[in-house]
Amino acid sequence: MSTLRFIVSGRVQGVSFRAGTRDKAQELGVCGYARNLTDGRVEVLASGSDAALEELALWLHRGPPMARVDGLERLAADEESGRDFAIR
């Protein structure tokens, strides 16, 4: 199991980005969280199989229908992700 931190920029707050991320993560069996950052970006911490994390990354590039993703940073993480996927 791997853990990654994603930082998503663009129009990603107020468009159900965190809820959509939670739904996709649960579908993929990924644990972690999504939270808004004060600068308008969304941070996602995700733990799961490499294949599941790749599929989540593809989803994060698009986001939900009302979102506009301008950038996606992918960082290695060693933080514990928990047992489920939460919105913070």
Secondary structure as UniProt FT lines:
FT   STRAND          2..11
FT   HELIX           17..28
FT   STRAND          31..36
FT   TURN            38..39
FT   STRAND          42..48
FT   HELIX           50..62
FT   TURN            65..66
FT   STRAND          68..76
FT   STRAND          85..87
//
